[in-house]
Amino acid sequence: MTIALVTTVRNERASLRTNLLYHRRLGVTRAFVFDDGSTDGTAETLADLAFVEVLGPARGSEFGGRPGLAAAAERCAHDYASRQILNAQRALDLAREQGCDWLLHIDADELLVAEGSSGAAGSLEALLGDVKEAEAVAFRPLEVVQTHAEPRNAFGELTLFKRRSPRLRRRVPDPYSGALLPIADFFGHTAGKWAVRVPAAAYPASVHAFRGAGGRALAVARRGALLHYYSNGVSDFVRKHRALPSFDRYASGAPVEAHKIVWRRMAQDPAWTEARLRDYYERHIVYPPAEIRRLRATRRFGFWPVEPAIVEVTAVRDALREMGLLDTPGADGG
């Protein structure tokens, strides 16, 4: 079985190499990396990885006539997510030319774990090999718990993750209006990511999912998990929100969440110094130990059983230790 991976990156020098090597261990044999204007030498860190092909971003003119891609082709000049969609289609074309069986579409701050939260060698290959009828596999998202201001190696250091739960509801302040902004559970996306069978007549309908010819729904199996290291430290928080485009709707038409709009404004506001941003992050984004204990609890008031909202996943840390990469800055600022 041949598994390909596609990702679109900009200034991911700190995390991308570790990401790709980790997924190589799981069973990825080909990686298509689309560099969207990095200025930090991201591509140079991958030069010795023979399984990685670094490419420039796709152009809208290549895909304007392709079914399902017209909107992304029209928006791609000013919309990063649309470029991600077109890059995924270009990678799907390349994967078909090269005879790959599966294509996985993820970001540089996302790592897969297989069934049973496994990061064992070959575990992704085994998982996909066990999927018989489905045309795609959806990996449910787990979002990293922000435990302190600046982890040195987020991939190797952070092992607590949020699972979708109403227990995670919280409010964060909007320093401009004084309002409190509600957050349902995750700070980032809740859609997860997919792997699709390359021979299937499919196209990327979004950065999260694929559709079949004519827009039909694919047969999807749900397996494993996607660990999303979203805003894992102050540097990552600032970098992500500083890079967010100015529009207030995603390519899908869905509105950008209010907290992301405010955080984007803060990150791009010269009045918000590094010290001020760090103070906000530590006060309102980091989960205090007492809150973590409450969210990890499996009984309410010590009696009624409840599903924990925070779970521990050590698969990545253990895999990086075995690979000799535990001391490599994994997602520090990336």
PEGI-V337161 format. One record per backbone hydrogen bond with DSSP energy under -0.5 kcal/mol. CO is the residue of the C=O (numbers start at 0). NH is the residue of the N-H. E is the energy in kcal/mol with one decimal. If there is no record, write none. Layout:
CO,NH,E  CO,NH,E
This chain:
0,2,-0.5  1,100,-2.5  1,101,-1.8  2,28,-2.8  2,29,-1.5  3,103,-2.6  4,31,-3.5  5,105,-1.8  6,33,-2.7  8,35,-3.4  11,14,-1.0  11,15,-2.7  14,18,-2.2  15,19,-2.7  16,20,-2.5  17,21,-2.4  18,22,-2.2  19,23,-2.1  20,24,-1.7  21,25,-1.4  22,26,-1.1  22,27,-2.6  23,26,-0.5  24,121,-2.6  25,123,-1.2  25,124,-1.8  26,2,-0.6  29,4,-2.1  30,32,-0.7  30,52,-3.0  31,6,-2.0  31,33,-0.6  32,34,-0.7  32,54,-3.3  33,8,-2.6  33,35,-0.7  34,36,-0.9  34,56,-0.6  40,44,-1.1  41,44,-1.0  42,45,-1.7  43,46,-1.0  45,48,-2.2  47,49,-0.9  48,51,-1.7  50,30,-2.5  52,32,-2.7  54,34,-2.6  58,61,-1.6  59,62,-1.7  59,63,-1.0  62,65,-2.0  65,68,-2.0  68,72,-2.5  69,73,-2.1  70,74,-1.8  71,75,-1.4  74,77,-1.7  74,78,-1.1  78,82,-1.6  79,83,-2.1  80,84,-2.0  81,85,-2.2  82,86,-2.7  83,87,-2.2  84,88,-1.8  85,89,-2.4  86,90,-2.5  87,91,-2.1  88,92,-2.2  89,93,-2.3  90,94,-2.9  91,95,-2.0  92,96,-2.1  93,97,-2.0  94,99,-2.8  95,98,-1.2  100,197,-2.3  101,3,-2.9  102,195,-2.6  103,5,-2.8  103,105,-0.6  106,109,-1.5  108,228,-3.0  110,226,-3.5  112,224,-2.4  113,116,-1.2  113,117,-0.8  117,113,-2.8  119,122,-2.2  121,125,-2.2  122,126,-2.1  123,127,-2.7  124,128,-2.1  125,129,-1.1  126,129,-0.7  127,130,-1.3  129,131,-0.7  134,196,-2.9  135,220,-2.4  136,194,-2.3  137,139,-0.6  137,222,-1.8  138,192,-1.1  139,225,-3.2  141,227,-3.3  142,161,-4.2  143,145,-0.6  144,146,-1.0  145,286,-3.2  148,233,-3.3  152,156,-2.3  153,157,-2.1  156,158,-0.6  158,312,-3.2  159,144,-2.5  160,310,-2.7  161,142,-1.8  164,167,-1.7  165,168,-1.4  169,182,-2.7  171,180,-3.6  172,174,-0.8  173,177,-2.7  178,173,-3.2  178,180,-0.5  179,181,-0.5  180,171,-2.2  182,169,-1.8  185,184,-0.6  192,138,-2.8  193,104,-2.0  194,136,-3.0  195,102,-2.3  196,199,-0.9  199,201,-2.0  200,212,-1.6  202,204,-0.6  202,210,-2.7  208,204,-1.3  208,205,-1.6  210,202,-2.4  211,214,-2.1  212,215,-1.0  215,211,-3.4  217,219,-0.7  218,134,-2.4  218,135,-1.6  220,137,-2.9  220,222,-0.6  223,139,-0.7  224,112,-2.4  224,226,-0.6  225,141,-2.7  225,227,-0.7  226,110,-2.1  226,228,-0.7  227,143,-2.9  227,229,-1.5  228,231,-0.7  232,236,-2.9  233,237,-2.7  234,238,-2.5  235,239,-2.6  236,240,-1.9  237,241,-2.4  238,242,-1.3  247,255,-2.7  249,252,-1.9  253,249,-3.1  256,260,-1.8  257,261,-2.1  258,262,-2.6  259,263,-2.5  260,264,-2.0  261,265,-2.4  262,266,-2.6  263,267,-1.8  264,268,-0.6  265,268,-1.0  267,269,-0.6  268,271,-2.1  270,272,-1.2  272,276,-2.6  273,277,-2.4  274,278,-2.1  275,279,-2.1  276,280,-2.6  277,281,-2.7  278,282,-2.0  279,283,-2.8  280,284,-2.0  280,285,-2.3  285,287,-0.6  287,291,-2.2  288,292,-2.4  289,293,-2.0  290,294,-2.5  291,295,-1.7  292,296,-0.8  293,296,-0.5  294,308,-2.5  294,309,-1.4  297,305,-2.5  298,301,-0.7  299,302,-2.3  299,303,-1.6  303,299,-3.6  308,162,-2.6  310,160,-2.8  313,317,-2.7  314,318,-2.4  315,319,-2.9  316,320,-2.0  317,321,-2.1  318,322,-1.9  319,323,-0.6  319,324,-3.0  319,325,-0.8  320,323,-1.0  324,327,-1.3  327,329,-0.6  330,332,-0.8  330,333,-2.0
